[in-house]
Amino acid sequence: MPATPTGRTTDDTRAATATAEVPCRIVVCRDCCCGSPKVTGVDHTAQTDRLRAAAPVRVSDCLDVCDQANVIVVLPSAEGRAAGARPVWLGLVNDPDATEDIAAWARAGGPGVAPLPDTLDLYAIKPPRRRTAP
């Protein structure tokens, strides 16, 4: 079977998958404060499910900004990273309207592809500093 310039054979079914656009992704904090009864009045499962319907979601342990619970991070797609986008950290995401705004932004392409909606700008927080080894 002849190889293409990428080294794949011409009948390689991975070619279409390997070049498919990687969407923006979402990380939800679900540990000691976020996603717990400490944040009252939020259906954490419904929030995660709603976001998962818009983009791939990864559930994380503590993201170290407990005073901003519920914390959600929107990671840029490959296209967004190519445009220079960085992850967008959002805190105090405790109402369904904010969750809907995040889902709509993710569907539109997220960081670097679609502008951050003004309503989500109100939720933007600084990520915690990385710890360095002594």
Salt bridges, closest charged atoms under 4 A:
ASP12 OD2 - ARG14 NH2 2.94
ASP64 OD2 - ARG131 NH2 3.55
GLU100 OE2 - ARG50 NE 2.66
